[in-house]
């Protein structure tokens, strides 16, 4: 375990409409162990194409934080194709999210296959640990969002919290506290406050070394020109965790 080197690659930083109107892949991350992809975090609109372009194939494991199309929109197509061409992928999600994905997101295939025939589903109750891969375990924590949504931590075999990601959420102390203990802490935030997402101003007190913002829908040029003072992530950026 101690020899494993973990990295994440930012696949996309798009918001709900970004894939359609701006050509940006939805917010998503690829996790690598010793430079080999092993887990994709979220599979929203436009993500599948970017994964194929950058990595050539999908990893065995997928984590889905919630059922909005910019976090799970590509999932039904990819699961169907991978079932036909290779084997079933394994989808990790909090129990409530798993139920919503099976019932609603996979509905387009239910005349042909049940959801359980299209993936290996690992539903994880909130605040409980579940083995993921490569010595890492995942724990989901509830968000405050318009759709049932969960952030998570990844913890290694020594009990060290390697990665924390809020997914889509308002600022929430119960969510942020456990995630902020991670080696690398990723925050969802938007330039302006809205009803279901933290703003850049909201998350400012949480910023410190190794804390980053996945600023959904912020154009690449704005990251460098408008917000150079913020640790905003860009597509293809790589972080060790």
Backbone as CSV, one residue per row, in Angstrom:
resi,resn,N_x,N_y,N_z,CA_x,CA_y,CA_z,C_x,C_y,C_z
1,UNK,0.829,-1.210,0.000,0.000,0.000,0.000,0.859,1.255,0.000
2,UNK,1.957,1.236,0.767,2.771,2.434,0.894,3.470,2.784,-0.425
3,UNK,3.599,1.798,-1.321,4.245,2.057,-2.607,3.290,2.638,-3.637
4,UNK,1.998,2.629,-3.335,1.023,3.136,-4.289,1.071,4.660,-4.355
5,UNK,1.098,5.177,-5.569,1.064,6.611,-5.804,-0.288,6.966,-6.414
6,UNK,-1.067,7.790,-5.698,-2.404,8.142,-6.155,-2.414,9.539,-6.765
7,UNK,-3.110,9.648,-7.884,-3.287,10.930,-8.559,-4.737,11.058,-9.007
8,UNK,-5.165,12.293,-9.208,-6.440,12.541,-9.863,-6.204,13.452,-11.053
9,UNK,-6.928,13.198,-12.110,-6.901,14.033,-13.305,-8.283,14.628,-13.493
10,UNK,-8.350,15.938,-13.642,-9.629,16.606,-13.861,-10.088,16.334,-15.291
11,UNK,-11.239,15.695,-15.441,-11.799,15.433,-16.766,-12.599,16.631,-17.249
12,UNK,-13.479,17.135,-16.399,-14.305,18.278,-16.780,-14.658,19.128,-15.572
13,UNK,-15.034,20.372,-15.856,-15.455,21.293,-14.796,-16.785,21.971,-15.153
14,UNK,-17.507,21.409,-16.109,-18.727,22.038,-16.588,-19.871,21.957,-15.603
15,UNK,-20.821,22.877,-15.745,-22.044,22.896,-14.941,-23.166,22.223,-15.731
16,UNK,-24.409,22.409,-15.259,-25.529,21.688,-15.833,-25.710,21.847,-17.334
17,UNK,-25.551,23.055,-17.847,-25.788,23.301,-19.273,-24.506,23.365,-20.094
18,UNK,-23.362,23.191,-19.445,-22.081,23.455,-20.110,-21.805,22.544,-21.296
19,UNK,-22.136,21.267,-21.180,-21.846,20.339,-22.261,-22.594,20.714,-23.535
20,UNK,-23.848,21.115,-23.386,-24.679,21.424,-24.541,-24.349,22.793,-25.124
21,UNK,-24.213,23.811,-24.268,-24.093,25.175,-24.762,-22.659,25.657,-24.933
22,UNK,-21.712,25.062,-24.219,-20.328,25.530,-24.284,-19.325,24.455,-24.666
23,UNK,-19.773,23.227,-24.822,-18.869,22.142,-25.186,-17.944,21.699,-24.071
24,UNK,-18.249,22.065,-22.821,-17.427,21.654,-21.684,-17.952,20.347,-21.109
25,UNK,-17.079,19.402,-20.864,-17.498,18.182,-20.180,-17.943,18.513,-18.761
26,UNK,-18.909,17.790,-18.275,-19.411,18.003,-16.921,-18.334,17.700,-15.881
27,UNK,-18.540,18.209,-14.676,-17.538,18.056,-13.617,-17.275,16.580,-13.339
28,UNK,-16.010,16.191,-13.378,-15.646,14.785,-13.235,-14.145,14.667,-13.017
29,UNK,-13.750,13.541,-12.420,-12.350,13.287,-12.079,-12.008,11.840,-12.381
30,UNK,-10.787,11.596,-12.832,-10.282,10.234,-12.962,-9.236,10.005,-11.884
31,UNK,-9.352,8.887,-11.172,-8.383,8.521,-10.154,-7.425,7.483,-10.725
32,UNK,-6.136,7.662,-10.444,-5.113,6.759,-10.930,-4.269,6.241,-9.773
33,UNK,-3.883,4.989,-9.848,-2.937,4.397,-8.912,-1.734,3.935,-9.710
34,UNK,-0.569,4.454,-9.379,0.658,4.135,-10.120,0.460,4.353,-11.620
35,UNK,-0.193,5.472,-11.941,-0.439,5.962,-13.300,-1.477,5.156,-14.074
36,UNK,-2.171,4.227,-13.410,-3.204,3.435,-14.078,-4.582,3.857,-13.585
37,UNK,-5.496,4.248,-14.490,-6.841,4.651,-14.071,-7.575,3.494,-13.403
38,UNK,-8.223,3.773,-12.278,-8.983,2.719,-11.612,-10.372,3.155,-11.183
39,UNK,-10.674,4.459,-11.204,-11.997,4.910,-10.769,-12.317,6.265,-11.381
40,UNK,-13.530,6.387,-11.927,-14.029,7.651,-12.458,-15.035,8.233,-11.470
41,UNK,-14.854,9.497,-11.141,-15.794,10.182,-10.249,-16.777,10.987,-11.088
42,UNK,-17.998,10.529,-11.132,-19.120,11.105,-11.868,-18.962,10.938,-13.377
43,UNK,-20.121,10.738,-14.021,-20.146,10.490,-15.463,-21.295,11.272,-16.078
44,UNK,-21.197,12.599,-15.990,-22.223,13.463,-16.552,-22.072,13.662,-18.045
45,UNK,-22.889,14.535,-18.589,-22.903,14.781,-20.033,-21.528,15.206,-20.536
46,UNK,-21.081,14.567,-21.610,-19.808,14.910,-22.233,-18.599,14.252,-21.622
47,UNK,-18.762,13.582,-20.488,-17.619,12.991,-19.796,-17.106,11.748,-20.525
48,UNK,-18.038,10.908,-21.003,-17.629,9.667,-21.659,-16.674,9.887,-22.807
49,UNK,-16.972,10.863,-23.651,-16.111,11.144,-24.795,-14.714,11.560,-24.356
50,UNK,-14.632,12.399,-23.317,-13.325,12.854,-22.823,-12.524,11.699,-22.230
51,UNK,-13.201,10.789,-21.546,-12.503,9.634,-20.982,-11.890,8.789,-22.098
52,UNK,-12.661,8.535,-23.145,-12.134,7.759,-24.273,-10.968,8.477,-24.927
53,UNK,-11.094,9.791,-25.120,-10.018,10.560,-25.745,-8.732,10.507,-24.921
54,UNK,-8.853,10.659,-23.611,-7.668,10.793,-22.766,-7.112,9.470,-22.275
55,UNK,-7.993,8.466,-22.073,-7.542,7.223,-21.457,-7.807,5.983,-22.300
56,UNK,-8.612,6.105,-23.334,-8.836,4.987,-24.243,-9.896,4.000,-23.803
57,UNK,-10.253,4.007,-22.538,-11.253,3.073,-22.019,-11.732,3.559,-20.664
58,UNK,-12.813,2.957,-20.198,-13.352,3.304,-18.884,-12.742,2.401,-17.818
59,UNK,-12.519,2.941,-16.623,-12.021,2.101,-15.537,-13.122,1.178,-15.036
60,UNK,-12.745,0.227,-14.227,-13.707,-0.749,-13.709,-14.698,-0.113,-12.755
61,UNK,-14.276,0.927,-12.033,-15.096,1.499,-10.972,-15.573,2.906,-11.316
62,UNK,-16.834,3.171,-10.982,-17.440,4.490,-11.171,-18.069,4.913,-9.846
63,UNK,-17.823,6.145,-9.415,-18.510,6.717,-8.265,-19.465,7.792,-8.773
64,UNK,-20.719,7.708,-8.366,-21.715,8.709,-8.756,-22.203,9.431,-7.499
65,UNK,-22.088,10.760,-7.499,-22.468,11.531,-6.317,-23.964,11.845,-6.278
66,UNK,-24.595,12.002,-7.466,-26.037,12.229,-7.495,-26.571,12.104,-8.911
67,UNK,-27.900,12.175,-9.042,-28.571,11.812,-10.284,-28.807,12.975,-11.247
68,UNK,-28.264,14.137,-11.021,-28.369,15.198,-12.020,-27.611,14.809,-13.292
69,UNK,-28.092,15.299,-14.441,-27.516,14.880,-15.722,-26.051,15.268,-15.874
70,UNK,-25.605,16.345,-15.180,-24.197,16.715,-15.293,-23.317,15.898,-14.350
71,UNK,-23.896,14.884,-13.713,-23.110,13.975,-12.882,-23.364,12.506,-13.222
72,UNK,-24.434,12.233,-13.951,-24.724,10.837,-14.298,-25.349,10.677,-15.679
73,UNK,-25.375,11.737,-16.487,-26.077,11.697,-17.765,-25.548,10.698,-18.770
74,UNK,-24.239,10.445,-18.781,-23.653,9.494,-19.722,-23.701,8.051,-19.217
75,UNK,-24.113,7.865,-17.976,-24.030,6.544,-17.350,-24.833,5.465,-18.071
76,UNK,-26.096,5.683,-18.453,-26.857,4.593,-19.075,-26.223,4.075,-20.364
77,UNK,-25.749,4.978,-21.212,-25.151,4.564,-22.477,-23.867,3.780,-22.231
78,UNK,-23.027,4.297,-21.361,-21.746,3.635,-21.107,-21.954,2.255,-20.491
79,UNK,-22.852,2.123,-19.540,-23.090,0.808,-18.936,-23.604,-0.198,-19.955
80,UNK,-24.478,0.239,-20.832,-25.012,-0.662,-21.858,-23.913,-1.111,-22.825
81,UNK,-23.117,-0.174,-23.298,-22.060,-0.513,-24.260,-20.998,-1.395,-23.614
82,UNK,-20.596,-1.047,-22.379,-19.568,-1.848,-21.716,-20.063,-3.264,-21.436
83,UNK,-21.338,-3.416,-21.104,-21.916,-4.747,-20.910,-21.810,-5.565,-22.193
84,UNK,-22.103,-4.928,-23.322,-22.092,-5.642,-24.599,-20.677,-5.941,-25.085
85,UNK,-19.750,-5.028,-24.853,-18.418,-5.155,-25.432,-17.399,-5.806,-24.505
86,UNK,-17.612,-5.673,-23.185,-16.553,-6.114,-22.281,-17.126,-6.830,-21.080
87,UNK,-17.499,-6.099,-20.068,-18.041,-6.672,-18.844,-18.764,-5.582,-18.073
88,UNK,-19.411,-5.970,-16.989,-20.130,-5.004,-16.188,-19.168,-4.116,-15.415
89,UNK,-19.436,-2.816,-15.406,-18.703,-1.894,-14.550,-19.317,-1.917,-13.158
90,UNK,-18.554,-1.459,-12.177,-19.036,-1.402,-10.798,-19.326,0.047,-10.434
91,UNK,-20.544,0.302,-9.983,-20.980,1.660,-9.662,-21.161,1.779,-8.155
92,UNK,-20.413,2.704,-7.553,-20.519,2.999,-6.131,-21.347,4.270,-5.954
93,UNK,-22.321,4.220,-5.073,-23.111,5.414,-4.749,-23.759,5.206,-3.385
94,UNK,-24.109,6.299,-2.740,-24.839,6.202,-1.486,-26.185,5.526,-1.755
95,UNK,-26.726,4.852,-0.760,-27.907,4.006,-0.940,-29.064,4.743,-1.609
96,UNK,-29.386,5.950,-1.150,-30.488,6.701,-1.753,-30.190,7.058,-3.201
97,UNK,-28.946,7.413,-3.485,-28.567,7.758,-4.854,-28.644,6.527,-5.746
98,UNK,-28.190,5.378,-5.255,-28.279,4.141,-6.028,-29.721,3.858,-6.427
99,UNK,-30.638,4.013,-5.497,-32.049,3.761,-5.789,-32.564,4.701,-6.870
100,UNK,-32.165,5.966,-6.805,-32.619,6.947,-7.791,-32.010,6.656,-9.164
101,UNK,-30.752,6.272,-9.180,-30.109,5.927,-10.445,-30.794,4.729,-11.100
102,UNK,-31.041,3.691,-10.319,-31.675,2.484,-10.861,-33.074,2.774,-11.386
103,UNK,-33.840,3.560,-10.635,-35.229,3.817,-11.009,-35.374,4.839,-12.111
104,UNK,-34.603,5.920,-12.049,-34.801,7.039,-12.966,-33.740,7.105,-14.072
105,UNK,-32.471,7.066,-13.708,-31.427,7.231,-14.714,-31.384,6.042,-15.668
106,UNK,-31.639,4.839,-15.163,-31.562,3.646,-15.999,-32.891,3.302,-16.663
107,UNK,-33.900,4.152,-16.511,-35.240,3.841,-17.011,-35.261,3.596,-18.516
108,UNK,-34.392,4.235,-19.266,-34.407,4.076,-20.722,-34.070,2.659,-21.177
109,UNK,-33.454,1.873,-20.305,-33.058,0.508,-20.663,-33.970,-0.558,-20.051
110,UNK,-34.919,-0.175,-19.223,-35.619,-1.158,-18.414,-36.557,-2.065,-19.211
111,UNK,-36.870,-1.710,-20.459,-37.632,-2.624,-21.312,-36.775,-3.810,-21.747
112,UNK,-35.443,-3.624,-21.746,-34.532,-4.681,-22.185,-33.815,-5.371,-21.027
113,UNK,-33.340,-4.566,-20.062,-32.554,-5.102,-18.963,-32.948,-4.416,-17.660
114,UNK,-32.882,-5.167,-16.596,-33.020,-4.537,-15.285,-31.726,-3.791,-14.971
115,UNK,-31.796,-2.855,-14.048,-30.599,-2.113,-13.660,-29.515,-3.051,-13.145
116,UNK,-29.918,-4.105,-12.452,-28.936,-5.036,-11.888,-28.237,-5.867,-12.953
117,UNK,-28.796,-5.917,-14.158,-28.139,-6.623,-15.256,-27.128,-5.749,-15.988
118,UNK,-27.122,-4.448,-15.690,-26.290,-3.506,-16.432,-25.045,-3.063,-15.673
119,UNK,-24.982,-3.343,-14.380,-23.823,-2.912,-13.587,-23.766,-3.714,-12.302
120,UNK,-22.597,-3.742,-11.715,-22.460,-4.212,-10.345,-22.656,-3.003,-9.442
121,UNK,-23.783,-2.939,-8.751,-24.121,-1.777,-7.933,-23.659,-2.001,-6.504
122,UNK,-22.888,-1.067,-5.984,-22.462,-1.116,-4.588,-23.086,0.079,-3.898
123,UNK,-24.189,-0.158,-3.176,-24.835,0.961,-2.485,-24.293,1.029,-1.060
124,UNK,-23.920,2.225,-0.666,-23.205,2.454,0.587,-24.027,3.403,1.451
125,UNK,-24.381,2.984,2.640,-25.117,3.866,3.540,-24.242,5.049,3.953
126,UNK,-24.850,6.201,4.091,-24.120,7.403,4.490,-23.373,7.171,5.803
127,UNK,-22.189,7.751,5.875,-21.354,7.721,7.080,-20.831,6.331,7.431
128,UNK,-20.864,5.401,6.482,-20.260,4.096,6.677,-19.181,3.878,5.623
129,UNK,-18.172,3.102,5.966,-17.034,2.893,5.082,-17.233,1.657,4.213
130,UNK,-16.836,1.764,2.941,-16.938,0.657,1.995,-15.630,0.554,1.202
131,UNK,-15.082,-0.634,1.125,-13.869,-0.836,0.339,-14.118,-0.456,-1.121
132,UNK,-13.223,0.322,-1.689,-13.331,0.746,-3.083,-12.349,-0.027,-3.954
133,UNK,-11.062,0.288,-3.851,-10.045,-0.356,-4.685,-8.670,0.104,-4.236
134,UNK,-7.649,-0.709,-4.490,-6.265,-0.336,-4.236,-6.031,0.130,-2.798
135,UNK,-6.691,-0.545,-1.856,-6.494,-0.220,-0.457,-7.240,0.999,0.025
136,UNK,-8.084,1.575,-0.797,-8.864,2.755,-0.428,-10.294,2.366,-0.082
137,UNK,-10.862,3.073,0.896,-12.261,2.922,1.262,-12.970,4.250,1.070
138,UNK,-14.254,4.181,0.720,-15.043,5.384,0.472,-16.123,5.520,1.536
139,UNK,-16.331,6.755,1.983,-17.399,7.085,2.926,-18.172,8.275,2.370
140,UNK,-19.493,8.155,2.286,-20.327,9.226,1.751,-20.908,10.079,2.878
141,UNK,-21.030,11.393,2.603,-21.585,12.351,3.556,-22.646,13.195,2.839
142,UNK,-23.801,13.439,3.490,-24.898,14.137,2.816,-24.597,15.605,2.519
143,UNK,-25.014,16.018,1.345,-24.889,17.408,0.897,-26.218,18.138,1.121
144,UNK,-26.202,19.435,0.873,-27.423,20.236,0.807,-27.555,20.689,-0.635
145,UNK,-28.493,20.069,-1.357,-28.579,20.302,-2.799,-30.011,20.047,-3.255
146,UNK,-30.326,20.458,-4.480,-31.679,20.301,-5.002,-32.014,18.845,-5.308
147,UNK,-31.025,18.024,-5.515,-31.174,16.590,-5.729,-30.436,15.882,-4.603
148,UNK,-30.901,14.701,-4.206,-30.203,13.924,-3.185,-28.759,13.721,-3.615
149,UNK,-27.817,14.255,-2.853,-26.418,14.319,-3.279,-25.511,14.030,-2.090
150,UNK,-24.361,13.412,-2.387,-23.419,13.043,-1.335,-21.987,13.325,-1.768
151,UNK,-21.243,14.011,-0.900,-19.812,14.088,-1.048,-19.180,12.851,-0.438
152,UNK,-17.848,12.779,-0.451,-17.213,11.568,0.070,-15.772,11.831,0.482
153,UNK,-15.239,10.878,1.238,-13.809,10.809,1.511,-13.279,9.476,1.031
154,UNK,-11.996,9.442,0.676,-11.267,8.211,0.406,-10.188,8.067,1.466
155,UNK,-10.172,6.934,2.145,-9.262,6.690,3.257,-8.420,5.458,2.963
156,UNK,-7.117,5.520,3.269,-6.254,4.377,2.985,-6.241,3.384,4.143
157,UNK,-5.461,2.323,3.990,-5.456,1.235,4.978,-4.868,1.658,6.322
158,UNK,-4.102,2.728,6.317,-3.556,3.250,7.572,-4.500,4.243,8.257
159,UNK,-5.656,4.460,7.666,-6.631,5.377,8.251,-6.418,6.828,7.867
160,UNK,-5.527,7.068,6.917,-5.270,8.438,6.484,-6.280,8.839,5.407
161,UNK,-6.916,9.983,5.601,-7.892,10.479,4.628,-7.127,11.113,3.469
162,UNK,-7.201,10.493,2.314,-6.421,10.943,1.159,-7.128,12.031,0.359
163,UNK,-8.440,11.854,0.137,-9.177,12.755,-0.745,-10.556,13.027,-0.170
164,UNK,-10.974,14.291,-0.232,-12.331,14.675,0.121,-12.926,15.514,-0.998
165,UNK,-14.178,15.241,-1.366,-14.845,15.983,-2.442,-16.287,16.254,-2.022
166,UNK,-16.684,17.521,-2.067,-18.025,17.883,-1.611,-19.122,17.501,-2.594
167,UNK,-18.789,17.288,-3.873,-19.811,17.216,-4.921,-20.644,18.498,-4.851
168,UNK,-21.856,18.495,-5.397,-22.673,19.714,-5.442,-23.355,19.937,-4.103
169,UNK,-23.124,21.104,-3.499,-23.722,21.371,-2.197,-23.598,22.841,-1.831
170,UNK,-24.540,23.311,-1.037,-24.336,24.545,-0.289,-23.228,24.327,0.729
171,UNK,-22.697,25.411,1.261,-21.751,25.277,2.353,-22.434,24.554,3.508
172,UNK,-21.774,23.519,4.032,-22.345,22.707,5.097,-21.232,22.268,6.033
173,UNK,-21.270,22.734,7.259,-20.244,22.368,8.241,-20.169,20.851,8.445
174,UNK,-21.305,20.134,8.610,-21.220,18.681,8.796,-20.593,17.962,7.602
175,UNK,-20.740,18.515,6.416,-20.103,17.938,5.226,-18.640,18.332,5.143
176,UNK,-18.348,19.601,5.328,-16.989,20.102,5.126,-16.001,19.586,6.179
177,UNK,-16.449,19.432,7.409,-15.521,19.085,8.484,-14.781,17.774,8.232
178,UNK,-15.462,16.661,7.980,-14.714,15.416,7.752,-13.913,15.438,6.456
179,UNK,-14.428,16.119,5.438,-13.732,16.161,4.158,-12.468,17.010,4.224
180,UNK,-12.485,18.046,5.073,-11.351,18.963,5.155,-10.125,18.327,5.800
181,UNK,-10.281,17.132,6.381,-9.150,16.422,6.975,-8.289,15.711,5.928
182,UNK,-8.730,15.717,4.696,-8.049,14.964,3.637,-6.756,15.640,3.187
183,UNK,-5.861,14.832,2.637,-4.646,15.365,2.016,-4.991,16.403,0.955
184,UNK,-6.007,16.079,0.150,-6.497,16.985,-0.887,-8.003,17.112,-0.714
185,UNK,-8.467,18.349,-0.631,-9.883,18.644,-0.388,-10.408,19.449,-1.570
186,UNK,-11.426,18.909,-2.250,-12.019,19.558,-3.410,-13.393,20.107,-3.059
187,UNK,-13.599,21.382,-3.355,-14.849,22.065,-3.046,-15.616,22.397,-4.318
188,UNK,-16.913,22.170,-4.296,-17.788,22.723,-5.327,-18.112,24.159,-4.957
189,UNK,-17.948,25.076,-5.895,-18.337,26.471,-5.642,-18.582,27.178,-6.965
190,UNK,-19.391,28.220,-6.901,-19.746,29.027,-8.074,-19.363,30.483,-7.811
191,UNK,-19.178,31.279,-8.857,-18.801,32.682,-8.643,-19.807,33.457,-7.795
192,UNK,-21.106,33.207,-8.032,-22.150,33.930,-7.295,-22.974,32.939,-6.483
193,UNK,-23.500,33.398,-5.342,-24.324,32.490,-4.531,-25.619,32.139,-5.247
194,UNK,-26.079,30.922,-5.046,-27.412,30.543,-5.494,-28.010,29.589,-4.471
195,UNK,-29.168,29.098,-4.743,-29.926,28.358,-3.734,-29.323,27.014,-3.388
196,UNK,-28.516,26.435,-4.305,-28.089,25.054,-4.106,-26.586,24.838,-4.221
197,UNK,-25.805,25.908,-4.347,-24.352,25.769,-4.469,-23.648,26.827,-3.626
198,UNK,-22.543,26.434,-3.023,-21.713,27.406,-2.325,-21.108,28.386,-3.325
199,UNK,-20.822,29.583,-2.867,-20.175,30.591,-3.701,-18.692,30.654,-3.363
200,UNK,-17.927,31.326,-4.220,-16.504,31.517,-3.941,-16.308,32.225,-2.598
201,UNK,-17.174,33.188,-2.320,-17.069,33.903,-1.049,-17.353,32.970,0.132
202,UNK,-18.336,32.083,-0.028,-18.686,31.142,1.038,-17.500,30.271,1.437
203,UNK,-16.786,29.763,0.437,-15.742,28.773,0.714,-14.394,29.400,1.036
204,UNK,-14.284,30.712,0.906,-12.996,31.381,1.132,-12.365,31.023,2.478
205,UNK,-13.126,30.962,3.592,-12.501,30.622,4.875,-11.926,29.206,4.929
206,UNK,-12.325,28.352,4.011,-11.856,26.965,4.009,-10.608,26.766,3.155
207,UNK,-10.202,27.803,2.446,-9.076,27.660,1.531,-7.748,27.687,2.286
208,UNK,-6.919,26.721,1.973,-5.576,26.595,2.538,-4.792,25.725,1.569
209,UNK,-3.515,25.466,1.808,-2.780,24.584,0.899,-3.470,23.233,0.729
210,UNK,-3.505,22.757,-0.516,-4.106,21.473,-0.870,-5.631,21.467,-0.790
211,UNK,-6.226,22.656,-0.810,-7.677,22.788,-0.977,-7.917,23.452,-2.325
212,UNK,-8.809,22.872,-3.123,-9.041,23.352,-4.484,-10.534,23.496,-4.742
213,UNK,-10.856,24.316,-5.733,-12.254,24.554,-6.109,-12.500,23.983,-7.496
214,UNK,-13.516,23.140,-7.594,-13.995,22.695,-8.896,-15.117,23.651,-9.276
215,UNK,-14.752,24.750,-9.919,-15.689,25.836,-10.173,-16.574,25.554,-11.358
216,UNK,-17.623,24.784,-11.143,-18.470,24.297,-12.220,-18.943,25.421,-13.134
217,UNK,-18.639,25.280,-14.417,-19.119,26.220,-15.421,-18.266,27.453,-15.618
218,UNK,-17.171,27.593,-14.879,-16.281,28.746,-15.057,-15.395,28.495,-16.286
219,UNK,-15.406,29.418,-17.221,-14.616,29.255,-18.439,-13.125,29.218,-18.122
220,UNK,-12.382,28.459,-18.917,-10.944,28.309,-18.674,-10.233,29.657,-18.617
221,UNK,-10.596,30.572,-19.510,-9.911,31.863,-19.539,-10.219,32.683,-18.284
222,UNK,-11.413,32.482,-17.712,-11.757,33.205,-16.487,-10.958,32.701,-15.295
223,UNK,-10.582,31.424,-15.324,-9.773,30.874,-14.235,-8.469,31.644,-14.122
224,UNK,-7.862,31.938,-15.265,-6.571,32.626,-15.260,-6.705,34.145,-15.282
225,UNK,-7.770,34.668,-15.906,-7.882,36.117,-16.089,-8.706,36.815,-15.007
226,UNK,-9.753,36.158,-14.531,-10.672,36.792,-13.590,-10.424,36.334,-12.152
227,UNK,-10.054,35.073,-11.985,-9.900,34.516,-10.627,-8.504,33.930,-10.396
228,UNK,-7.456,34.642,-10.760,-6.112,34.070,-10.577,-5.744,33.846,-9.117
229,UNK,-6.481,34.489,-8.198,-6.195,34.369,-6.773,-6.835,33.130,-6.148
230,UNK,-7.668,32.412,-6.913,-8.365,31.254,-6.372,-7.757,29.952,-6.920
231,UNK,-7.757,28.877,-6.118,-7.190,27.589,-6.564,-8.197,26.803,-7.393
232,UNK,-8.589,27.385,-8.531,-9.562,26.748,-9.406,-8.889,25.698,-10.286
233,UNK,-9.557,24.567,-10.440,-9.014,23.487,-11.247,-9.437,23.622,-12.704
234,UNK,-8.562,23.164,-13.589,-8.814,23.168,-15.021,-8.818,21.739,-15.553
235,UNK,-9.537,21.483,-16.662,-9.477,20.155,-17.264,-8.036,19.736,-17.589
236,UNK,-7.745,18.474,-17.366,-6.456,17.820,-17.553,-5.446,18.138,-16.463
237,UNK,-5.825,18.988,-15.505,-4.919,19.241,-14.388,-4.807,17.988,-13.530
238,UNK,-3.589,17.734,-13.023,-3.320,16.526,-12.234,-2.875,16.918,-10.839
239,UNK,-3.410,16.218,-9.831,-3.033,16.418,-8.442,-2.667,15.074,-7.822
240,UNK,-1.636,15.053,-7.031,-1.331,13.864,-6.236,-2.120,13.928,-4.933
241,UNK,-2.620,12.772,-4.496,-3.335,12.754,-3.223,-2.935,11.549,-2.371
